[in-house]
Amino acid sequence: MATSCSLEKILEQQCEKLKVLEIATIFINSKKEIKEELFEMYKQVEDMHRDNEMMKNRLNKIKEQSNRCVELSLFLKELDKKIIHMEKNISSELIDDYHHSENSLCMSILSEDELLKQALIITDTDSEEQMTPLKDCKKILFNEPEVCPIIPAIREDEFKTIPKYLIGRQPIEIVNNLIDTINQVLKAKYTFLTQGKAHARKQGTMSLYLHYKKQELDVCTNKEYVYFFTASDYEKYANSKLNKTKLNLLTVLRHCKRLRQYTVKSDILYVIQTK
């Protein structure tokens, strides 16, 4: 009886070993597929890690801006108290006299020659090239000429019309954050181009300047000058790659008439759609 029990135990142990060997054999036979799956999972985890780092940096910036807003709010509250105190203790006649004296002083500063120059500048410029008063003031006061058009943000009503198979579960904030990043990339690229060949030679970036100019010849025509960026431009100026999620969002921007996609030789160009 003892011998039969020991044989049963031996058979059970052998069966267990056979099961383990069978599982090991399955893994060995499908090691290529398992390796590919693990590599794909590794890439996905790496993309998620990169996106998390970008989100952390963005959250840190938002935190700094929030702290500044709190400080500004406290400062505005103090100013509000002072204004209320002044309103209660200063008569309206004194305020009117003060504004009248300030306006008189401003008018006296502008000489007749300066007013004449302003009039000549306005009349000499072509009507098609004239900017709106708001843009003129911004350019004169802040010295911020527009080097390229910007992509407008996606509106809420516009976002609701995007098909679900395109947008997936991405919120509107992620799409508009990508638009902000693309606008910064375009501004950096075309600021570099407007500085000219001499500046590029001085900075040692002549090859990049000539590369951009060659791309312009390939895509721009006599009838239309287009503004565009590539994946390498995005990586250079945004310090980030166009991963799968961002490429899907670029398809959304094409659907919303913000971008057009051109393929020139082996380069994919994302053209800003201004019309």
C-alpha positions, 0 to 999 in steps of 0.5 A, spaced: 500 500 500 505 504 501 508 503 495 502 504 491 502 511 494 509 513 493 508 511 485 502 516 485 506 521 488 511 520 483 506 520 477 503 527 480 510 530 480 511 528 473 505 530 471 506 537 474 513 537 471 510 536 464 505 541 465 511 546 466 515 544 461 509 544 456 508 552 458 516 553 457 515 550 450 509 554 448 513 561 451 520 558 447 516 557 440 512 564 441 518 568 443 518 572 437 511 575 438 512 576 445 518 580 444 514 584 439 509 585 444 514 587 450 517 592 445 511 595 443 509 596 450 515 599 452 514 604 447 507 606 449 510 606 456 516 611 454 511 615 450 506 616 457 512 617 461 514 623 456 507 626 456 507 625 464 513 629 464 510 635 459 504 635 464 508 636 470 512 642 467 506 645 465 502 644 471 508 647 475 508 653 470 500 653 472 502 653 479 507 659 478 501 663 474 496 661 480 501 664 485 502 670 481 495 671 480 494 670 488 499 676 489 495 680 484 489 679 487 491 681 494 494 687 490 488 689 487 484 688 493 489 693 497 488 698 491 480 697 491 481 699 498 485 705 497 480 707 491 474 707 495 477 711 501 479 716 495 472 716 493 469 717 500 474 723 501 476 726 495 471 731 491 469 730 484 471 737 482 478 735 484 478 729 480 475 733 474 480 738 474 486 733 474 483 729 468 483 736 464 490 738 466 492 731 464 489 732 457 492 739 456 499 736 458 498 730 453 496 735 447 501 740 448 507 734 448 505 732 441 507 737 436 505 739 429 511 736 426 509 729 429 502 730 427 504 731 420 508 725 420 503 721 422 498 723 417 503 722 411 505 715 414 497 713 414 496 717 407 502 714 403 501 706 405 497 702 401 490 701 403 491 693 403 497 693 407 494 698 412 493 694 419 487 695 424 488 701 429 489 695 434 495 692 431 498 698 429 498 700 437 501 693 439 506 694 434 508 701 436 508 700 443 510 693 444 515 692 438 512 686 436 511 685 429 507 679 426 512 674 423 507 669 421 499 668 422 497 664 428 492 658 428 486 660 432 484 656 438 478 651 437 471 653 439 467 649 444 461 649 439 466 647 433 469 642 438 462 638 439 462 637 431 468 633 431 467 626 430 468 621 435 473 616 431 477 622 430 478 626 437 477 620 441 477 621 449 481 628 448 478 634 451 478 641 448 484 643 453 489 638 450 487 640 443 488 648 444 495 646 448 497 643 442 495 649 438 499 654 443 505 649 442 505 650 434 504 657 434 510 658 439 514 653 434 512 657 428 514 664 431 521 661 433 522 658 426 519 665 422 523 669 427 529 666 425 528 666 418 526 674 418 533 675 421 536 674 415 542 670 412 547 674 415 545 673 422 544 665 420 552 665 418 554 669 424 550 664 429 553 658 425 546 656 423 547 657 415 545 650 413 539 650 417 537 657 414 538 654 407 534 648 408 528 652 410 529 656 404 529 650 399 523 648 403 520 654 401 521 654 394 518 647 394 512 649 397 511 656 395 508 659 389 508 666 386 500 666 387 501 664 395 506 664 400 505 659 405 507 658 412 509 651 415 512 646 420 515 639 420 516 634 425 523 636 426 521 643 426 516 641 432 522 637 435 527 643 435 523 648 438 518 645 442 523 640 445 518 634 444 517 629 439 510 628 435 508 622 438 502 618 436 497 622 440 499 628 437 499 626 430 492 624 431 490 631 434 494 634 427 488 630 423 483 633 428 486 640 426 486 638 419 479 636 419 477 643 423 481 647 417 487 649 421 492 645 417 493 642 411 498 637 409 503 637 404 508 631 402 514 634 398 519 628 397 520 625 403 518 631 408 511 631 411 509 639 411 504 642 415 501 648 412 497 653 416 491 654 413 489 662 413 483 662 408 
